[in-house]
Amino acid sequence: LLIEDWQAISDAAHKMAAPCKHIMATNLYDKIKELEQNTADLKYCEQVPELIKTIEQKVKKINKSLTEIIDSGRLKS
């Protein structure tokens, strides 16, 4: 990947972090901050593909849970 790609990943991770904190997805938040730091510093870049895979899995699980809550009517508008 190009340096610009690493910066784009870091920027995207930074934007994702706060919403994760708001929904108290602490483990996901930690992984996203790790991704942000690794790509911003260009350190441990070999870990990035696995971090992205882990984040994707966690996001899918959270999305499923949130969809179930919304569909059940347990969440008031």
Salt bridges, closest charged atoms under 4 A:
GLU34 OE1 - LYS31 NZ 3.89
GLU36 OE2 - HIS14 ND1 2.86
GLU36 OE1 - LYS33 NZ 2.72
